[in-house]
Amino acid sequence: MMIMIRAIVRPEKADDVLAALMDAGFPAVTKYSVAGRGKQRGIKIGEVTYDEIPKTMLMSVVKEQDKDFVINTIMSAARSGTKGAFGDGKIFVTEVEDVYTISSGVKEPAEEVAA
């Protein structure tokens, strides 16, 4: 089975996470800029409240047996300082049911897709 891992991280930590994944042998990652807020509902600086905080989402599909290793790699690289900090991000994990190659239109077994 294949697993999709989506990590929402601080933008300044994205390159560290990408480098750590590359060094760990997981180079296939989709990266995009996102904005949102967590439980804290944004951040207030002085009298101004910022509802949406810029973040980076990294998405990768890995084999189930690699899931914990990849999650730990992301957490280690994305964490601020040694103990982490409020707003370091979240990781979401889901199973991949189907995979289609756009160019050929062929449906591939999810367990055979190279990450």
Secondary structure, DSSP 8 states (H G I E B T S, - for coil): -EEEEEEEE-GGGHHHHHHHHHHTT----EEEEEEE--TT-SEEETTEEES-EEEEEEEEEEEGGGHHHHHHHHHHHHSSTTT--TT-EEEEEEEE--EE-TTT--EE-GGG---
